[in-house]
Amino acid sequence: MNFQDIYDSRDKYFLTSSNTTKGGIALCFVIGAVTIAAGFAAGDPTRVWGSILLNLMYFFGLALGGIAFAAMQDTVGAVWGRPIMRLHESFSSFLPVAAVLFTIFLICIKFDVASAGRVYSWVADPHILDHFWGKKDWLILDFMIVRDIFALACIVVLAMWQLRQKLTRDKLMLAGNADAAKTEGLQAQKRLRYWSGPVLVVYALCFSLLAFDFTMSLAPLWYSTLWGGWSFAIMMQTLMASTLLIMFSLKSTVIGQVMGRQQFHDVGKLMHGFTIFFAYLTYAHVLTYWYGNMPEFSEYYLHRLHAPWVYIVMATPILVFVIPLFALIPKASKWTPVATIPLCGLILFAQWLTYILIVAPQTTKGSWAVPWIEFGVFLGVLGIFLSCIMWFGKRYPMVGIADPLLPEALAGGHH
């Protein structure tokens, strides 16, 4: 397929949803809503709020990772990923929705709606920070709400600006204004090449801040200076797995015709690399506290070495590291559906378990045997996430048809 073929087929690169897809998304909505209602009715509101938090963070990471990965490629002028860039950029359509949901979550904590104020122990009992002067000044609820909403707003505004640079040139191409689209495409490429670096810095700072506030502060007497980078490792590993899944799901469509084996191979290699990176940072966490002889911080891990969390602790390293590490070594495992799809699903499931380990031990006070609340809420947020992607794909082409670097990629360019 060459660029002329792309131009001639420019009206065909939109997503279409079947009745099965619509029904599946609707079912996810229903299950999520019923699960939340049942959780509150069961008298375990803190666990419900914790489940909402962990699943929002999980999908927020995918959404931010999608647009950040595009910014990385724009910064260096990468060619190889142009045929698939719009796929992971579409994940960012969830960002404004996530920002609204996080804001509602913070407001509910502020006014203790349905016992939301008990999610964070330092909100329910501020005196536990009396002997921690730095945290006492930082973990102030009103201050947290202001800075986190500001961080979310920065991410959404920059992500929408980044997307608009590309969608404007595509709209011109869709209207048949090829010359104007080419001119706008070259100008947008220069702007993105110049500004994507600073944008990535803002993404990194804001995401680290949100990770510190939303997840690390669940255990207010413990902290990790690696938390932002470790959360980034989760984001990128799950992003690669999700990107591969959507690539396979569209492979038989017109959109899939622009994808070559090299795109599957490269995303698979990145998923392999971030598997190792995540394991490295996880080991660095544990090693630092051990050789530093810091028993006051070891309690965070010791709490998770008791039932029922210990079973997840034992399973997660195998699922998220050992199996992908060796299974992704063969080249074919990165582009063969029968091998790659199960590995992607395994990674996504294992990293969801990682978020359970982060959140659930701090928000679950009673018995915890089956994660039915966590999984039900997961399906609900998944429905929102997929509906955002479908909304995006129906309005904008899922291939950057006016991208100046797309012809080189279609011609086999690989750098």
Secondary structure, DSSP 8 states (H G I E B T S, - for coil): --HHHHHHTGGG-S----HHHHHHHHHHHHHHHHHHHHHHHTT-HHHHHHHHHHHHHHHHHHHHHHHHHHHHHHHHT--TTGGGHHHHHGGGGGHHHHHHHHHHHHHHHHTTGGGGGGSSHHHH-GGGGTT-HHHHHH--HHHHHHHHHHHHHHHHHHHHHHHHHHHHHHHHHHTT-HHHHHHHHHHHHHHHHHHHHHHHHHHHHHHHHHHHHHTGGGSTT---TTHHHHHHHHHHHHHHHHHHHHHHHHTTSTGGGG--HHHHHHHHHHHHHHHHHHHHHHHHHHHHHHHTT-HHHHHHHHHTTSTTHHHHHHHHHIIIIIHHHHHTSSGGGGT-HHHHHHHHHHHHHHHHHHHHHHHHHHH--S--SS-HHHHHHHHHHHHHHHHHHHHHHHHS-SS-TT-TTHHHHHTT---
